[in-house]
Amino acid sequence: MNWDRIEGNWRQIKGNLQVILGKLTDNPLDVVAGKREQLSGRLLEDYGIDIDEVERRKSGWQNLCK
């Protein structure tokens, strides 16, 4: 198991906790931040790419949605 996959797993857990906390506090920004963190974790874990590439891809996808 490489460190990108471990970091990805951790980011998914962290994102899940952010989503739960955001729902408990009724803070939609925390929910969105948690889902972005989950996406980062999934990309890291599934594809084993580095975090800089993950952030670049997320920014590109976000720009497509505007």
C-alpha positions as CSV (number, residue, x, y, z in Angstrom):
1,M,0.0,0.0,0.0
2,N,1.5,3.4,-1.0
3,W,1.2,6.6,0.9
4,D,-1.1,8.2,-1.7
5,R,-3.7,5.5,-1.0
6,I,-3.3,6.0,2.8
7,E,-3.7,9.7,2.4
8,G,-6.7,9.2,0.2
9,N,-8.3,7.0,2.8
10,W,-7.7,9.6,5.5
11,R,-9.2,12.4,3.3
12,Q,-12.3,10.3,2.8
13,I,-12.8,9.8,6.5
14,K,-12.1,13.5,7.2
15,G,-14.6,14.5,4.5
16,N,-17.3,12.2,6.0
17,L,-16.7,13.9,9.4
18,Q,-17.0,17.3,7.8
19,V,-20.3,16.4,6.2
20,I,-21.7,15.1,9.4
21,L,-20.6,18.1,11.4
22,G,-22.0,20.4,8.7
23,K,-25.3,18.7,8.9
24,L,-25.4,18.8,12.7
25,T,-24.5,22.5,12.8
26,D,-26.7,23.3,9.7
27,N,-23.7,24.8,7.9
28,P,-23.9,24.1,4.2
29,L,-20.4,25.3,3.6
30,D,-19.0,22.6,5.8
31,V,-21.1,20.0,4.0
32,V,-19.7,21.1,0.6
33,A,-16.1,21.3,2.0
34,G,-16.5,17.7,3.3
35,K,-17.7,16.5,-0.1
36,R,-14.7,18.1,-1.9
37,E,-12.4,16.4,0.7
38,Q,-14.1,13.0,0.0
39,L,-13.6,13.5,-3.7
40,S,-9.9,14.2,-3.1
41,G,-9.6,11.2,-1.0
42,R,-11.3,9.0,-3.6
43,L,-9.0,10.2,-6.4
44,L,-5.9,9.7,-4.3
45,E,-7.0,6.2,-3.2
46,D,-8.3,4.9,-6.5
47,Y,-5.7,6.3,-8.8
48,G,-2.7,6.9,-6.6
49,I,-2.0,10.3,-8.1
50,D,-0.4,13.1,-6.1
51,I,-2.3,15.8,-4.2
52,D,-1.2,18.6,-6.6
53,E,-2.7,16.7,-9.5
54,V,-5.9,16.0,-7.6
55,E,-6.3,19.7,-6.8
56,R,-5.6,20.7,-10.4
57,R,-8.2,18.2,-11.7
58,K,-10.8,19.4,-9.2
59,S,-10.2,23.0,-10.2
60,G,-10.7,22.0,-13.9
61,W,-13.9,20.2,-13.2
62,Q,-15.2,23.1,-11.1
63,N,-14.5,25.5,-13.9
64,L,-16.5,23.3,-16.3
65,C,-19.5,23.6,-14.0
66,K,-19.6,27.4,-14.1
